[in-house]
Amino acid sequence: MSVLVNGRIHDLPEPPTLAALLVALTPQLPFAVACNGEFVQRGTYEDCRIDRGDRIDIVHPTAGG
Amino acid sequence: MQDQLTLYGQSFTSRLLLGTARYDSPSLLSDAICAANPAMLTVSLRRQLSGSKDSGQSFWNLLRQTQRTILPNTAGCLSAGEAIKTACMARELFQTNFIKLEVIGDEVNLQPDPFGLVEAANKLVKLGFQVLPYCTEDWVLCSRLMDAGCEVLMPWAAPIGTGQGPRNPRGLRDLRERAPKIPLIVDAGIGLPSQACQVMEWGFDGVLLNTAVSRALDPVRMAGAFAQAVKGGRSAFLAGPMIVQETAVPSTPEIGRPFASGSSRLEGLAPGLMRG
């Protein structure tokens, strides 16, 4: 069982929630998250269940024009 | 009273907006920001790289130190849906309702997609965003964006990163004339301070640029040059340029010119027609 995080394969956490995945990954602050192309608001990570094959995007600030 | 740029109720003393991309180093970016004194800094968001020691933290700290207003973009989005999702992520990440809305319709010249742009603008305004759309000078597109609730428009001068300067001066000036109230910021394609000065002389409210500064041989010096150009152009616009004449008009008084023969056509001018 695995999920794709920023295009790379990661184990599905236990419990299978976005919150548990982020605890395992410890992304650097600040960040924002999308699951299967849908933005997930901070504060709802516990409620966001993830399944095998889900695509998670974790983004951070970068330079832009 | 100080001349200020007001965008969605927020006032700025500077009329220059500066991009943060393509600088050779963070310190060069920081120095260029100081020299440009921009109203806003444009930024973006990208995926964190697995295993990277610095996933945007140093850039984030640099941004906060500048104490500038942040304008996140939706760069690279090819549909309204992508742009809306990116805007939502940017709002949470940067804690601002401002969004520079980009929906690209052509990957060769990075031209805005007018249909996707209007669709995304409509939805984002309803979601409470303060949308600054990167658009063209097309009047119908601009009027649709205003109908959607955009309180600022950002027409391009030329394709992003080209530095060509205004490709369609007549179209840009027509837009200014037809939309005299809404703030218009020329975004993309400016390469030289003289071009920034020119669009400000035409009555545009501001200029947004990136590559013209970051890819200059001396970005810090160029940032300062653009800051002066934007100020100069704005002052010239406010001063009210003279009306262009079809024929020569002497600036020195003709009356009393020595050695003039009585038959000169200029001798007959009334005193009120003398030029100072």
Interface residues (C-beta under 8 A of the other chain):
Chain A: V5 N6 G7 R8 P27 Q28 L29 P30 F31 A32 V33 A34 G37 E38 F39 Q41 R42 D57 I58 V59 H60 P61 T62 A63 G64 G65
Chain B: G19 T20 A21 R22 Y23 L29 T42 V43 S44 L45 R46 R47 Q48 L49 S50 D54 S55 G56 Q57 F59 W60 L63 P72 N73 A75 K85 C88 M89 A90 E92 L93 F94 I160 G161 A188 N210 T211
